[in-house]
């Protein structure tokens, strides 16, 4: 029996953008454009009738903008929603706000400026819509965070643990549920490798830093790791941790093979040598298998492993590969991972006495 096509609702005040998105799906039998809406109010009136499987939602619209529309969708009609965004300072902030409010993913507005990238743009949009249609909305929650002032920690803990988190597609949402819950007094440094364009990683660093009690910054070559700080690197960078004069420092260099994914493995393998029993490896949503080998090595030398439960991931390949390779590890929804990290940090504090 043939599978029913994915019903898509396109919400955008621009007729040009609606037509461009509709054209992308016109030749794909797996997706049916079931309706169009010109703003949030129009969309909310059409959702009960259309009952779409996926919604594409513009952020900037008159009458009711995308963020307010998204809040109503998540409360009244929970539906996988993919945001249409731009990488301006304001656009990036609103995009990350939308992911925090329950959006599944985001795509850049279709553009004809670069003729060589049109086909890859279209393929990227098609893929994200199809993946969003498979998300179980019971695992998607509104996550409330607010801009948080940094407070000085008295008697700041020495660096006794490193938590390394690897993510790619779908990883933004998981990281938004984890990093803002980390506490500056915990005796750990956090290293994140995110397979995303460096410009998006830069914007994400600034956003996370505003919404987290810990300091969040870009991973920089030669930087000495400190507890209570989170360091982010793009997947196109090779980042390792090395011990120098009792300190743990970062080495960051451009990847010699940017098309090959291996940055998560490289960082995890380096930490399995530098802090074998004090490393926590965390594998989040993502394509391909980067991180599985590194996580397995951390587990082998006595470290701890946390893997995002595949059913809560937009992309399941990375966590499924890690589950297959690791003999031990906690498999948890992304909403419980920060609690597990706290447990390991408290274990360190208790052992210290």
URJOSUL-V113537 format. One record per pair of residues at least 4 apart in sequence whose C-alpha atoms are under 8 Angstrom apart, sorted by the first residue. I is the first residue (numbers start at 1). GAP is how many residues later the second one is. Records with the same first field share a line. If there is no record, write none. Layout:
I = GAP, GAP
//
This chain:
4 = 26
5 = 24, 25, 26, 27
6 = 24, 25, 26, 46, 47, 48, 124, 127
7 = 24, 25, 26, 27, 44, 45, 46, 47
8 = 23, 24, 25, 26, 27, 44, 45, 46, 47, 48
9 = 24, 25, 26, 27, 28, 41, 43, 45, 46, 47
10 = 8, 11, 12, 23, 25, 26, 27, 45, 46, 47
11 = 7, 25, 26, 27, 28, 29, 32, 44, 45, 46, 47
12 = 5, 6, 24, 25, 26, 27, 45, 46, 49
13 = 5, 24, 25, 26, 45, 48, 49
14 = 4, 24
15 = 4
16 = 4
17 = 4, 92, 93
18 = 4, 18
19 = 4
20 = 4, 90
21 = 4, 89
22 = 4, 11
23 = 4
24 = 4, 98, 102
25 = 6, 7, 8, 101
26 = 5, 6
31 = 99
34 = 16, 18
35 = 11, 15
36 = 7
37 = 5, 6, 9
38 = 4, 5
39 = 4, 22, 23, 24, 25, 26
40 = 4, 21, 23, 24, 25, 26, 28, 29
41 = 4, 22, 23, 28
42 = 4
43 = 4
44 = 4, 25, 28, 29
45 = 4
46 = 4
47 = 4, 5, 30
48 = 29
52 = 27
53 = 26, 27, 80
54 = 25, 26, 27, 28, 75, 78, 79
55 = 24, 25, 26, 27
56 = 25, 26, 27, 28
57 = 9, 24, 25, 26, 27
58 = 7, 8, 25, 26, 27
59 = 6, 7, 8, 24, 25, 26, 35, 36
60 = 5, 6
61 = 4, 5
64 = 4, 5
65 = 4
66 = 4
67 = 4, 27, 30, 31, 34
68 = 4
69 = 4
70 = 4, 11, 28, 31, 32, 33
71 = 4, 30
72 = 4, 5
73 = 4, 5, 6
74 = 4, 5, 28, 68
78 = 59
79 = 58
80 = 23, 24, 52, 53, 55, 57
81 = 21, 22, 23, 24, 51
82 = 21, 22, 23, 24, 25, 46, 47, 50
83 = 12, 15, 20, 22, 23, 24
84 = 22, 23, 24, 25
85 = 6, 7, 10, 21, 22, 23, 24
86 = 5, 6, 22, 23
87 = 4, 5, 21, 113
88 = 4
89 = 4, 114
90 = 4
91 = 4
92 = 4, 108, 111, 112
93 = 4, 110, 114
94 = 4
95 = 4, 11
96 = 4, 108, 111
97 = 4
98 = 4, 5
99 = 4, 5, 6, 73, 74, 77
100 = 42, 43, 44, 73, 76, 77
101 = 40, 41, 42, 43
102 = 38, 39, 40, 41
104 = 28, 66, 69, 210
105 = 23, 27, 65
107 = 17, 18
110 = 8, 11, 12
111 = 7
112 = 6
114 = 4
117 = 4
118 = 4
119 = 4
120 = 4
121 = 4
122 = 4
123 = 4
124 = 4
125 = 4
126 = 4
127 = 4
128 = 4
129 = 4
130 = 4
131 = 4, 183, 184
132 = 182
135 = 176, 177, 178, 179
136 = 4, 175, 176
139 = 173, 194
140 = 172
143 = 34
145 = 35, 66
146 = 64, 65
147 = 63, 64, 65
148 = 62, 63, 64, 65
149 = 61, 64
150 = 63, 64, 65
151 = 62
153 = 31, 32
156 = 29, 71
157 = 28, 29, 30, 70
158 = 29, 30, 68, 69
159 = 28, 29, 30, 66, 67, 68
160 = 27, 28, 67, 118, 188
161 = 26, 27, 28, 114, 117, 118, 119, 184, 187
162 = 26, 27, 28, 29, 109, 113, 116, 117, 118
163 = 25, 26, 27, 28, 116, 117, 118, 119, 178
164 = 26, 27, 28, 29, 103, 104, 115, 116, 117, 118
165 = 25, 26, 27, 28, 116, 117, 118, 119
166 = 26, 27, 28, 98, 116, 117, 118, 125
167 = 4, 5, 25, 26, 27, 28, 116, 117, 118, 119
168 = 4, 26, 27, 28, 116, 117, 118, 119
169 = 26, 27, 116, 117, 118, 145, 146
170 = 4, 115, 116, 143, 144, 145
171 = 4, 23, 113, 114, 115
172 = 4
173 = 4
174 = 4, 110, 111, 160, 161
175 = 4
176 = 4, 32
177 = 4, 157, 158, 161
178 = 4, 156, 157, 159, 160
179 = 29, 33, 159
180 = 28, 31, 32, 33, 34
181 = 31, 32, 157
182 = 4, 30, 31, 32, 156, 160
183 = 30, 31, 45
184 = 29, 30, 31, 43, 44, 45
185 = 42, 43
186 = 41, 42, 156, 159, 160
187 = 40, 41, 158, 161, 162
188 = 38, 39, 40, 41, 157
189 = 36, 37, 38, 39, 40, 41, 42
190 = 37, 38, 39, 40, 41
191 = 39, 40, 41, 42
192 = 38, 39, 40, 41
193 = 39, 40, 41, 42, 70, 71
194 = 7, 38, 39, 40, 41
195 = 39, 40, 41
196 = 4, 5, 38, 39
197 = 4, 37, 39
198 = 4, 36, 38
199 = 4
200 = 4
201 = 4, 31, 32, 33
202 = 4, 16
203 = 4
204 = 4
205 = 4, 11, 12, 13, 27
206 = 4, 10, 11
207 = 4
208 = 4, 8
209 = 4, 5, 6, 7, 8
212 = 4
214 = 14, 15, 16
215 = 13, 14, 15
216 = 13, 14, 15, 16
217 = 12, 13, 14, 15
218 = 13, 14, 15
219 = 4, 12, 13, 14, 31, 33
220 = 30, 31, 32
221 = 29, 30, 31, 32
222 = 27, 28, 29, 30
223 = 26, 27, 28
224 = 23, 24, 25, 26
225 = 4, 22, 23, 24, 25
233 = 4, 6
235 = 26, 27, 28, 29
236 = 18, 19, 22, 27
237 = 15, 16, 17, 18, 21, 26
238 = 13, 14, 15, 16, 17, 25, 28, 29
239 = 11, 12, 13, 14, 24, 27, 28
240 = 10, 11, 12, 26, 27, 30, 31
241 = 7, 8, 9, 10, 26, 29, 30, 33
242 = 6, 7, 8, 9, 28, 29, 32
243 = 4, 5, 6, 31
244 = 4, 5
248 = 26
254 = 4
255 = 8
261 = 29
262 = 4, 28, 29
263 = 4, 27, 28
264 = 4, 26, 27, 30
265 = 4, 25, 26, 27, 28, 29, 30
266 = 4, 28
267 = 4, 27
268 = 4, 13, 23, 26, 27, 29, 30
269 = 4, 25, 26, 28, 29
270 = 4
271 = 4, 5, 8, 27
272 = 4, 5, 7, 25, 26, 29, 31
275 = 4
276 = 22, 25, 26, 27
277 = 21, 24, 25, 26, 27
278 = 25, 26
279 = 19, 24, 25
280 = 18, 23, 24, 25, 26, 61
281 = 14, 17, 22, 23, 24, 25
282 = 13, 23, 24, 25, 26
283 = 8, 9, 12, 23, 24, 25, 35, 36, 39
284 = 23, 24, 29, 34, 35, 50
285 = 23, 25, 28, 29, 30, 31, 32, 33, 34
286 = 27, 28, 29, 30, 31, 32, 33
287 = 28, 29, 30, 31
288 = 29, 30
289 = 28, 29, 32, 33
290 = 28
291 = 4, 27, 31
292 = 4, 26, 27, 29, 30, 31, 33, 34
293 = 4, 29, 32
294 = 4
295 = 4, 10, 27, 31
296 = 4, 26, 29, 30, 31
297 = 4
298 = 4, 5, 6, 7
299 = 4, 5, 6, 27, 28, 29, 30
304 = 25
305 = 23, 24, 25
306 = 23, 24, 25, 26, 31
307 = 12, 15, 16, 22, 23, 24, 25
308 = 4, 5, 11, 23, 24, 25, 26, 29
309 = 4, 10, 22, 23, 24, 25
310 = 5, 6, 9, 10
311 = 5
312 = 21, 22
316 = 4
317 = 4
318 = 4
319 = 4
320 = 4
321 = 4
322 = 4
323 = 4, 6
332 = 4, 5
333 = 4
334 = 4
336 = 4
337 = 4
338 = 4
339 = 4
340 = 4
341 = 4
342 = 4
343 = 4
344 = 4
345 = 4
346 = 4
347 = 4
348 = 4
349 = 4
//
